[in-house]
Protein backbone atom coordinates (compact mmCIF):
# COMPACT_ATOMS: atom_id res chain seq x y z
CA UNK A 1 0.00 0.00 0.00
CA UNK A 2 1.31 3.45 -0.94
CA UNK A 3 0.06 5.32 2.10
CA UNK A 4 1.45 8.65 0.88
CA UNK A 5 -0.56 8.34 -2.33
CA UNK A 6 -3.69 7.55 -0.32
CA UNK A 7 -3.17 10.53 1.98
CA UNK A 8 -2.59 12.75 -1.03
CA UNK A 9 -5.80 11.52 -2.69
CA UNK A 10 -7.67 12.36 0.52
CA UNK A 11 -6.18 15.87 0.55
CA UNK A 12 -3.84 15.29 3.51
CA UNK A 13 -0.53 16.93 2.70
CA UNK A 14 2.93 16.68 4.24
CA UNK A 15 4.28 19.80 5.89
CA UNK A 16 7.30 19.90 8.17
CA UNK A 17 7.20 16.12 8.53
CA UNK A 18 3.67 16.37 9.85
CA UNK A 19 0.16 16.64 8.51
CA UNK A 20 -1.66 19.68 7.33
CA UNK A 21 -5.05 20.16 5.75
CA UNK A 22 -5.66 23.86 6.16
CA UNK A 23 -8.44 24.03 8.74
CA UNK A 24 -8.12 25.45 12.24
CA UNK A 25 -11.17 23.43 13.13
CA UNK A 26 -8.85 20.59 13.99
CA UNK A 27 -5.28 21.91 13.70
CA UNK A 28 -4.47 23.19 17.17
CA UNK A 29 -1.63 24.38 19.32
CA UNK A 30 -1.70 21.45 21.73
CA UNK A 31 0.56 18.43 21.93
CA UNK A 32 1.01 16.66 18.59
CA UNK A 33 -0.56 13.23 18.09
CA UNK A 34 1.29 10.46 16.28
CA UNK A 35 -0.69 8.09 14.10
CA UNK A 36 0.87 4.61 14.31
CA UNK A 37 -0.36 1.76 12.14
CA UNK A 38 -0.89 -1.54 13.98
CA UNK A 39 -0.45 -3.28 10.61
CA UNK A 40 3.33 -2.78 10.47
CA UNK A 41 4.13 -0.54 13.45
CA UNK A 42 5.14 2.39 11.24
CA UNK A 43 4.29 5.99 12.03
CA UNK A 44 1.96 7.28 9.33
CA UNK A 45 2.10 10.95 10.30
CA UNK A 46 1.56 13.41 13.15
CA UNK A 47 -1.20 15.94 13.53
CA UNK A 48 -1.92 18.80 15.88
CA UNK A 49 -4.34 18.72 18.78
CA UNK A 50 -6.53 21.35 20.40
CA UNK A 51 -5.72 23.27 23.55
CA UNK A 52 -8.34 25.21 25.55
CA UNK A 53 -8.09 28.30 23.33
CA UNK A 54 -8.46 26.21 20.18
CA UNK A 55 -11.44 24.39 21.66
CA UNK A 56 -13.22 27.62 22.62
CA UNK A 57 -12.59 29.04 19.16
CA UNK A 58 -14.15 26.01 17.50
CA UNK A 59 -17.19 25.98 19.78
CA UNK A 60 -17.73 29.70 19.13
CA UNK A 61 -17.53 29.09 15.39
CA UNK A 62 -20.02 26.25 15.69
CA UNK A 63 -22.45 28.39 17.70
CA UNK A 64 -22.35 31.12 15.07
CA UNK A 65 -22.88 28.59 12.28
CA UNK A 66 -25.93 27.17 14.06
CA UNK A 67 -27.77 30.50 13.86
CA UNK A 68 -27.60 30.28 10.06
CA UNK A 69 -27.78 26.53 9.47
CA UNK A 70 -31.04 26.04 11.40
CA UNK A 71 -32.78 28.55 9.11
CA UNK A 72 -32.03 26.54 5.98
CA UNK A 73 -34.99 24.25 5.11
CA UNK A 74 -34.41 20.64 6.10
CA UNK A 75 -34.73 19.29 2.52
CA UNK A 76 -32.00 21.68 1.41
CA UNK A 77 -29.80 20.51 4.26
CA UNK A 78 -30.54 17.01 3.03
CA UNK A 79 -29.35 17.95 -0.45
CA UNK A 80 -25.97 18.91 1.02
CA UNK A 81 -25.75 15.54 2.77
CA UNK A 82 -26.64 13.86 -0.54
CA UNK A 83 -23.61 15.51 -2.10
CA UNK A 84 -21.47 14.26 0.79
CA UNK A 85 -22.61 10.74 -0.05
CA UNK A 86 -21.49 11.27 -3.65
CA UNK A 87 -18.12 12.57 -2.47
CA UNK A 88 -17.73 9.50 -0.27
CA UNK A 89 -18.48 7.24 -3.22
CA UNK A 90 -15.63 8.90 -5.09
CA UNK A 91 -13.24 8.55 -2.14
CA UNK A 92 -14.44 5.14 -0.94
CA UNK A 93 -11.35 3.17 -1.95
CA UNK A 94 -8.90 5.68 -0.49
CA UNK A 95 -10.80 6.30 2.74
CA UNK A 96 -11.47 2.58 3.20
CA UNK A 97 -7.77 1.86 2.79
CA UNK A 98 -6.87 4.53 5.35
CA UNK A 99 -9.36 3.09 7.82
CA UNK A 100 -7.83 -0.35 7.33
CA UNK A 101 -4.23 0.81 7.65
CA UNK A 102 -4.67 3.23 10.55
CA UNK A 103 -7.07 1.07 12.60
CA UNK A 104 -6.04 -2.44 11.53
CA UNK A 105 -9.35 -3.91 10.36
CA UNK A 106 -9.50 -5.86 7.11
CA UNK A 107 -9.62 -3.92 3.88
CA UNK A 108 -13.09 -5.34 3.17
CA UNK A 109 -14.27 -4.08 6.55
CA UNK A 110 -12.66 -0.69 5.91
CA UNK A 111 -14.50 -0.39 2.62
CA UNK A 112 -17.66 -1.64 4.33
CA UNK A 113 -17.37 1.09 6.92
CA UNK A 114 -17.26 3.77 4.23
CA UNK A 115 -20.24 2.12 2.55
CA UNK A 116 -22.04 2.39 5.87
CA UNK A 117 -21.37 6.14 5.79
CA UNK A 118 -22.86 6.31 2.30
CA UNK A 119 -25.90 4.33 3.41
CA UNK A 120 -26.59 6.53 6.43
CA UNK A 121 -26.22 9.62 4.22
CA UNK A 122 -28.86 8.23 1.85
CA UNK A 123 -31.07 7.51 4.86
CA UNK A 124 -30.58 11.06 6.13
CA UNK A 125 -31.53 12.56 2.77
CA UNK A 126 -34.93 10.86 2.89
CA UNK A 127 -35.28 11.75 6.55
CA UNK A 128 -34.84 15.44 5.73
CA UNK A 129 -38.37 15.41 4.30
CA UNK A 130 -39.87 13.41 7.19
CA UNK A 131 -39.00 15.19 10.44
CA UNK A 132 -42.59 14.80 11.51
CA UNK A 133 -44.51 15.56 14.68
CA UNK A 134 -48.06 14.65 15.73
CA UNK A 135 -51.44 16.36 15.77
CA UNK A 136 -53.79 15.87 18.72
CA UNK A 137 -57.39 16.74 19.51
CA UNK A 138 -57.85 19.40 22.15
CA UNK A 139 -60.44 19.08 24.90
CA UNK A 140 -61.24 22.78 24.37
CA UNK A 141 -63.50 24.00 21.57
CA UNK A 142 -61.86 25.86 18.71
CA UNK A 143 -58.39 24.73 19.74
CA UNK A 144 -55.80 22.72 17.85
CA UNK A 145 -52.79 20.93 19.29
CA UNK A 146 -49.69 19.57 17.63
CA UNK A 147 -46.05 18.92 18.37
CA UNK A 148 -42.96 19.69 16.34
CA UNK A 149 -39.23 19.13 16.58
CA UNK A 150 -36.53 21.82 16.51
CA UNK A 151 -32.75 21.49 16.33
CA UNK A 152 -30.79 21.45 19.59
CA UNK A 153 -27.65 23.37 18.64
CA UNK A 154 -24.08 22.10 18.98
CA UNK A 155 -23.80 18.30 19.07
CA UNK A 156 -20.55 16.97 20.53
CA UNK A 157 -19.38 13.60 19.18
CA UNK A 158 -16.73 11.46 20.89
CA UNK A 159 -15.98 8.33 18.86
CA UNK A 160 -13.91 5.20 19.45
CA UNK A 161 -11.04 3.79 17.42
CA UNK A 162 -12.76 0.62 16.22
CA UNK A 163 -15.13 2.42 13.85
CA UNK A 164 -13.07 5.51 12.99
CA UNK A 165 -15.56 7.07 10.56
CA UNK A 166 -18.93 5.26 10.51
CA UNK A 167 -20.15 6.14 14.01
CA UNK A 168 -19.33 9.80 13.41
CA UNK A 169 -21.46 9.71 10.27
CA UNK A 170 -24.37 8.07 12.13
CA UNK A 171 -24.45 11.10 14.39
CA UNK A 172 -23.41 13.99 12.19
CA UNK A 173 -25.43 13.21 9.04
CA UNK A 174 -28.64 12.89 11.04
CA UNK A 175 -27.81 15.90 13.19
CA UNK A 176 -27.14 18.03 10.10
CA UNK A 177 -30.49 17.31 8.46
CA UNK A 178 -32.09 18.04 11.84
CA UNK A 179 -30.47 21.50 11.74
CA UNK A 180 -27.70 20.95 14.30
CA UNK A 181 -24.00 21.61 13.95
CA UNK A 182 -21.37 19.06 15.03
CA UNK A 183 -18.03 19.13 16.84
CA UNK A 184 -16.24 15.79 16.59
CA UNK A 185 -13.41 14.47 18.73
CA UNK A 186 -12.12 11.32 17.00
CA UNK A 187 -10.14 8.73 18.94
CA UNK A 188 -6.54 9.86 19.33
CA UNK A 189 -5.56 6.40 18.04
CA UNK A 190 -6.95 7.15 14.55
CA UNK A 191 -6.60 10.92 14.05
CA UNK A 192 -6.02 10.86 10.30
CA UNK A 193 -9.43 9.31 9.62
CA UNK A 194 -11.01 12.36 11.25
CA UNK A 195 -8.85 14.72 9.20
CA UNK A 196 -9.80 12.93 5.98
CA UNK A 197 -13.54 13.17 6.75
CA UNK A 198 -13.21 16.87 7.56
CA UNK A 199 -11.58 17.56 4.21
CA UNK A 200 -14.22 15.63 2.25
CA UNK A 201 -17.06 17.43 4.01
CA UNK A 202 -15.37 20.84 3.77
CA UNK A 203 -15.13 20.56 0.00
CA UNK A 204 -18.87 19.86 -0.27
CA UNK A 205 -19.80 22.59 2.22
CA UNK A 206 -17.74 25.22 0.37
CA UNK A 207 -19.51 24.42 -2.90
CA UNK A 208 -22.85 24.97 -1.17
CA UNK A 209 -21.88 28.08 0.84
CA UNK A 210 -22.51 26.26 4.11
CA UNK A 211 -21.30 28.47 7.00
CA UNK A 212 -17.97 27.60 8.61
CA UNK A 213 -18.50 25.65 11.80
CA UNK A 214 -21.29 23.27 10.79
CA UNK A 215 -18.66 20.51 10.71
CA UNK A 216 -15.75 20.79 13.14
CA UNK A 217 -13.17 18.14 13.95
CA UNK A 218 -10.95 18.58 16.99
CA UNK A 219 -8.16 16.09 17.43
CA UNK A 220 -7.02 15.67 21.00
CA UNK A 221 -6.76 13.38 23.97
CA UNK A 222 -8.87 12.92 27.08
CA UNK A 223 -8.72 16.59 28.05
CA UNK A 224 -10.58 17.62 24.87
CA UNK A 225 -13.36 15.16 25.65
CA UNK A 226 -13.57 16.52 29.19
CA UNK A 227 -13.91 20.07 27.88
CA UNK A 228 -16.81 18.96 25.71
CA UNK A 229 -18.67 16.95 28.34
CA UNK A 230 -18.50 19.83 30.83
CA UNK A 231 -19.46 22.54 28.32
CA UNK A 232 -22.97 23.99 28.71
CA UNK A 233 -22.69 25.28 25.12
CA UNK A 234 -22.93 21.64 23.96
CA UNK A 235 -26.49 20.49 24.76
CA UNK A 236 -25.94 16.92 23.49
CA UNK A 237 -22.83 14.76 23.82
CA UNK A 238 -22.81 11.49 21.90
CA UNK A 239 -20.04 9.25 23.24
CA UNK A 240 -18.96 5.81 22.08
CA UNK A 241 -16.47 3.81 24.12
CA UNK A 242 -15.96 1.82 27.29
CA UNK A 243 -18.39 1.62 30.18
CA UNK A 244 -15.85 3.36 32.39
CA UNK A 245 -15.59 6.27 29.98
CA UNK A 246 -19.35 6.40 29.54
CA UNK A 247 -19.97 6.68 33.26
CA UNK A 248 -17.64 9.67 33.44
CA UNK A 249 -19.28 11.32 30.43
CA UNK A 250 -22.78 10.61 31.74
CA UNK A 251 -21.95 12.02 35.16
CA UNK A 252 -20.44 15.20 33.75
CA UNK A 253 -23.26 15.86 31.28
CA UNK A 254 -25.97 15.06 33.84
CA UNK A 255 -24.43 17.47 36.37
CA UNK A 256 -25.22 20.33 33.98
CA UNK A 257 -28.58 18.81 32.93
CA UNK A 258 -27.42 18.19 29.39
CA UNK A 259 -28.21 15.20 27.20
CA UNK A 260 -25.91 12.22 26.77
CA UNK A 261 -26.23 9.59 24.04
CA UNK A 262 -24.08 6.69 25.24
CA UNK A 263 -23.02 3.66 23.21
CA UNK A 264 -20.81 1.63 25.51
CA UNK A 265 -19.53 -1.90 26.01
CA UNK A 266 -21.06 -5.17 24.91
CA UNK A 267 -20.74 -8.70 26.24
CA UNK A 268 -22.68 -10.33 23.48
CA UNK A 269 -23.86 -13.92 23.36
CA UNK A 270 -25.21 -16.35 20.82
CA UNK A 271 -27.47 -19.07 22.18
CA UNK A 272 -27.15 -22.31 20.22
CA UNK A 273 -30.04 -24.62 21.01
CA UNK A 274 -30.28 -28.32 20.25
CA UNK A 275 -32.57 -27.32 17.35
CA UNK A 276 -29.92 -25.19 15.68
CA UNK A 277 -28.64 -25.43 12.13
CA UNK A 278 -25.06 -26.49 12.86
CA UNK A 279 -23.48 -24.87 9.80
CA UNK A 280 -25.26 -21.60 10.51
CA UNK A 281 -24.14 -21.68 14.14
CA UNK A 282 -20.48 -22.19 13.20
CA UNK A 283 -20.43 -19.53 10.49
CA UNK A 284 -22.24 -16.93 12.59
CA UNK A 285 -20.08 -17.56 15.64
CA UNK A 286 -16.81 -17.51 13.71
CA UNK A 287 -17.22 -14.11 12.07
CA UNK A 288 -18.83 -12.65 15.17
CA UNK A 289 -15.92 -13.72 17.35
CA UNK A 290 -12.88 -12.94 15.16
CA UNK A 291 -14.10 -10.15 12.85
CA UNK A 292 -12.14 -6.92 13.44
CA UNK A 293 -9.93 -9.07 15.71
CA UNK A 294 -12.68 -9.04 18.33
CA UNK A 295 -12.70 -5.24 18.53
CA UNK A 296 -16.35 -4.58 17.77
CA UNK A 297 -18.82 -3.60 20.45
CA UNK A 298 -21.07 -6.25 18.88
CA UNK A 299 -18.36 -8.96 18.83
CA UNK A 300 -19.58 -12.40 19.91
CA UNK A 301 -17.88 -12.99 23.26
CA UNK A 302 -20.01 -15.82 24.69
CA UNK A 303 -21.41 -18.92 22.99
CA UNK A 304 -24.11 -20.53 25.13
CA UNK A 305 -24.56 -24.10 23.85
CA UNK A 306 -27.02 -26.81 24.82
CA UNK A 307 -25.27 -29.72 26.49
CA UNK A 308 -26.52 -32.25 23.92
CA UNK A 309 -24.62 -30.55 21.09
CA UNK A 310 -21.83 -28.93 23.11
CA UNK A 311 -19.10 -31.38 22.09
CA UNK A 312 -20.05 -31.30 18.42
CA UNK A 313 -20.11 -27.50 18.25
CA UNK A 314 -16.86 -27.25 20.20
CA UNK A 315 -15.09 -29.64 17.87
CA UNK A 316 -16.32 -28.03 14.66
CA UNK A 317 -15.55 -24.53 15.89
CA UNK A 318 -12.08 -25.55 17.03
CA UNK A 319 -11.40 -27.02 13.60
CA UNK A 320 -12.55 -23.78 11.96
CA UNK A 321 -10.19 -21.76 14.20
CA UNK A 322 -7.20 -23.80 13.05
CA UNK A 323 -7.93 -22.67 9.50
CA UNK A 324 -7.89 -18.93 10.28
CA UNK A 325 -5.19 -16.91 8.53
CA UNK A 326 -3.75 -14.12 10.66
CA UNK A 327 -1.79 -11.30 9.10
CA UNK A 328 -1.91 -7.94 7.38
CA UNK A 329 -5.53 -6.82 6.94
CA UNK A 330 -4.53 -5.35 3.60
CA UNK A 331 -4.08 -8.90 2.28
CA UNK A 332 -7.60 -10.08 1.51
CA UNK A 333 -6.53 -13.70 1.94
CA UNK A 334 -6.21 -13.11 5.69
CA UNK A 335 -9.14 -13.43 8.10
CA UNK A 336 -7.77 -11.68 11.20
CA UNK A 337 -5.68 -8.52 11.50
CA UNK A 338 -3.96 -6.87 14.47
CA UNK A 339 -5.22 -5.36 17.69
CA UNK A 340 -5.11 -1.57 17.74
CA UNK A 341 -1.91 -1.25 19.83
CA UNK A 342 0.33 -2.92 22.39
CA UNK A 343 -1.85 -1.76 25.27
CA UNK A 344 -4.67 -3.81 23.77
CA UNK A 345 -2.29 -6.77 23.46
CA UNK A 346 -1.49 -6.40 27.14
CA UNK A 347 -5.17 -6.50 28.10
CA UNK A 348 -5.61 -9.59 25.92
CA UNK A 349 -2.79 -11.35 27.73
CA UNK A 350 -4.08 -10.34 31.15
CA UNK A 351 -7.52 -11.72 30.29
CA UNK A 352 -6.03 -15.07 29.27
CA UNK A 353 -4.22 -15.32 32.61
CA UNK A 354 -7.45 -14.53 34.49
CA UNK A 355 -9.29 -17.24 32.56
CA UNK A 356 -6.64 -19.78 33.53
CA UNK A 357 -6.59 -18.73 37.18
CA UNK A 358 -10.40 -18.96 37.30
CA UNK A 359 -10.38 -22.54 36.09
CA UNK A 360 -11.18 -22.03 32.42
CA UNK A 361 -10.07 -24.67 29.91
CA UNK A 362 -8.64 -23.55 26.58
CA UNK A 363 -9.69 -25.49 23.49
CA UNK A 364 -7.66 -23.16 21.27
CA UNK A 365 -4.73 -21.44 22.99
CA UNK A 366 -4.00 -17.77 22.61
CA UNK A 367 -0.70 -15.95 22.36
CA UNK A 368 1.13 -13.08 20.70
CA UNK A 369 2.52 -13.76 17.22
CA UNK A 370 6.11 -12.95 16.35
CA UNK A 371 8.28 -13.09 13.28
CA UNK A 372 8.03 -11.79 9.71
CA UNK A 373 4.78 -9.95 9.10
CA UNK A 374 4.13 -9.47 12.81
CA UNK A 375 6.73 -6.76 13.53
CA UNK A 376 4.20 -4.36 15.03
CA UNK A 377 3.71 -6.68 18.00
CA UNK A 378 -0.07 -6.27 17.71
CA UNK A 379 -1.02 -9.63 16.19
CA UNK A 380 -2.56 -12.23 18.51
CA UNK A 381 -4.15 -15.66 18.16
CA UNK A 382 -7.95 -15.90 18.40
CA UNK A 383 -8.65 -18.36 21.21
CA UNK A 384 -11.52 -20.40 22.66
CA UNK A 385 -12.04 -21.18 26.35
CA UNK A 386 -14.66 -23.26 28.15
CA UNK A 387 -15.81 -21.21 31.15
CA UNK A 388 -18.65 -20.50 33.53
CA UNK A 389 -20.71 -17.35 33.11
CA UNK A 390 -20.03 -16.19 36.66
CA UNK A 391 -16.25 -15.98 36.18
CA UNK A 392 -15.24 -12.39 36.92
CA UNK A 393 -13.35 -12.07 33.62
CA UNK A 394 -16.37 -13.39 31.68
CA UNK A 395 -18.51 -10.66 33.22
CA UNK A 396 -16.20 -8.05 31.69
CA UNK A 397 -15.71 -6.99 28.09
CA UNK A 398 -12.25 -7.77 26.72
CA UNK A 399 -11.69 -6.05 23.36
CA UNK A 400 -9.89 -8.99 21.77
CA UNK A 401 -10.64 -12.25 19.92
CA UNK A 402 -11.40 -14.39 22.99
CA UNK A 403 -14.50 -16.58 22.72
CA UNK A 404 -16.10 -18.15 25.79
CA UNK A 405 -18.04 -21.41 25.48
CA UNK A 406 -20.70 -21.94 28.15
CA UNK A 407 -22.79 -25.09 28.51
CA UNK A 408 -26.47 -25.03 29.44
CA UNK A 409 -29.07 -27.71 30.07
CA UNK A 410 -32.84 -27.58 30.23
CA UNK A 411 -35.05 -25.21 28.24
CA UNK A 412 -34.26 -22.10 26.24
CA UNK A 413 -35.25 -19.95 29.22
CA UNK A 414 -32.22 -21.32 31.07
CA UNK A 415 -29.93 -20.16 28.25
CA UNK A 416 -31.61 -16.75 28.21
CA UNK A 417 -30.98 -16.38 31.95
CA UNK A 418 -27.28 -17.01 31.33
CA UNK A 419 -27.21 -14.56 28.44
CA UNK A 420 -28.90 -11.85 30.48
CA UNK A 421 -26.66 -12.52 33.47
CA UNK A 422 -24.12 -9.81 32.65
CA UNK A 423 -24.17 -6.05 33.20
CA UNK A 424 -23.99 -5.20 29.48
CA UNK A 425 -26.96 -5.38 27.13
CA UNK A 426 -26.01 -4.54 23.56
CA UNK A 427 -26.41 -7.40 21.05
CA UNK A 428 -27.68 -10.96 21.29
CA UNK A 429 -28.67 -13.84 19.03
CA UNK A 430 -30.21 -17.27 19.00
CA UNK A 431 -29.61 -20.03 16.46
CA UNK A 432 -32.67 -22.26 16.36
CA UNK A 433 -35.12 -23.72 13.86
CA UNK A 434 -37.76 -23.97 16.60
CA UNK A 435 -40.37 -21.19 16.39
CA UNK A 436 -41.24 -21.34 20.08
CA UNK A 437 -37.60 -20.95 21.10
CA UNK A 438 -37.11 -18.03 18.71
CA UNK A 439 -40.24 -16.21 19.82
CA UNK A 440 -39.45 -16.78 23.50
CA UNK A 441 -36.03 -15.22 22.89
CA UNK A 442 -37.67 -12.13 21.35
CA UNK A 443 -40.40 -11.81 23.99
CA UNK A 444 -40.55 -9.36 26.89
CA UNK A 445 -39.13 -12.12 29.12
CA UNK A 446 -36.45 -13.02 26.58
CA UNK A 447 -33.26 -11.19 25.65
CA UNK A 448 -32.71 -7.97 27.61
CA UNK A 449 -30.46 -6.48 24.92
CA UNK A 450 -31.11 -3.58 22.58
CA UNK A 451 -30.47 -5.90 19.62
CA UNK A 452 -31.86 -9.44 19.45
CA UNK A 453 -31.34 -11.56 16.33
CA UNK A 454 -32.61 -14.93 15.18
CA UNK A 455 -30.43 -17.18 13.00
CA UNK A 456 -27.80 -14.53 12.42
CA UNK A 457 -24.89 -13.48 14.62
CA UNK A 458 -24.49 -10.57 17.01
CA UNK A 459 -22.38 -8.47 14.65
CA UNK A 460 -23.20 -6.54 11.49
CA UNK A 461 -26.14 -4.23 12.27
CA UNK A 462 -27.90 -2.51 9.36
CA UNK A 463 -28.38 1.26 9.40
CA UNK A 464 -32.17 1.05 9.01
CA UNK A 465 -32.69 -0.05 12.60
CA UNK A 466 -31.89 1.93 15.72
CA UNK A 467 -28.54 0.79 17.12
CA UNK A 468 -27.85 0.65 20.85
CA UNK A 469 -28.18 -1.29 24.06
CA UNK A 470 -29.53 -1.44 27.57
CA UNK A 471 -28.11 -1.66 31.11
CA UNK A 472 -24.47 -0.54 31.25
CA UNK A 473 -24.33 -0.31 27.46
CA UNK A 474 -25.85 3.11 28.06
CA UNK A 475 -29.36 3.06 26.63
CA UNK A 476 -28.55 5.24 23.62
CA UNK A 477 -29.89 4.76 20.10
CA UNK A 478 -28.18 5.86 16.90
CA UNK A 479 -28.59 5.39 13.15
CA UNK A 480 -32.03 4.34 11.83
CA UNK A 481 -35.67 4.18 12.93
CA UNK A 482 -36.57 7.30 14.95
CA UNK A 483 -33.10 7.79 16.45
CA UNK A 484 -33.14 11.25 14.84
CA UNK A 485 -35.31 12.54 17.67
CA UNK A 486 -32.41 12.57 20.13
CA UNK A 487 -30.81 15.36 18.08
CA UNK A 488 -33.87 17.60 18.41
CA UNK A 489 -35.98 19.27 21.06
CA UNK A 490 -39.71 18.55 21.19
CA UNK A 491 -42.22 21.39 21.37
CA UNK A 492 -45.95 21.11 22.03
CA UNK A 493 -48.11 23.82 20.45
CA UNK A 494 -51.71 24.79 21.20
CA UNK A 495 -53.56 27.26 18.94
CA UNK A 496 -56.81 28.95 19.91
CA UNK A 497 -58.73 30.03 16.82
CA UNK A 498 -61.93 30.91 18.69
CA UNK A 499 -63.21 34.04 20.41
CA UNK A 500 -63.23 32.64 23.95
CA UNK A 501 -60.41 31.71 26.31
CA UNK A 502 -61.42 28.47 28.06
CA UNK A 503 -58.98 26.84 30.48
CA UNK A 504 -57.99 23.18 30.42
CA UNK A 505 -59.61 20.70 32.80
CA UNK A 506 -62.70 22.95 32.90
CA UNK A 507 -61.11 25.34 35.40
CA UNK A 508 -63.09 28.56 35.95
CA UNK A 509 -61.24 31.78 36.62
CA UNK A 510 -63.68 34.68 36.24
CA UNK A 511 -62.79 38.16 37.44
Secondary structure, DSSP 8 states (H G I E B T S, - for coil): --HHHHHHHTT-EEETTEEE-S-TTT--SS--EEEE-TTT--EEEEE----HHHHHHHHHHHHHHHHHHTTS-HHHHHHHHHHHHHHHHHHHHHHHHHHHHHH---HHHHHHHHHHHHHHHHHHHHHTT----EEEE-SSTTEEEEEEEEE-SEEEEE--STTTTHHHHHHHHHHHHHT-EEEEE--GGGHHHHHHHHHHHHHHHHHTT--TTSEEE----HHHHHHHHT-TT-SEEEEES-HHHHHHHHHHHHHTT-EEEEE----EEEEE-TTS-HHHHHHHHHHHHHGGGG-STT-EEEEEEETTTHHHHHHHHHHHHHT--BS-TTSTT-SB---SSHHHHHHHHHHHHHHHHHT-EEEE---B--STT-TTS--B--EEEE--TTSTTTTS--SSSEEEEEEE-S-HHHHHHHHH-SSEESEEEEE-S-HHHHHHHHSTTS--SSEEEESS-SS---TTSEE--EETT-S--EESTTGGGGGEEEEEEEEE-SS----GGG-----
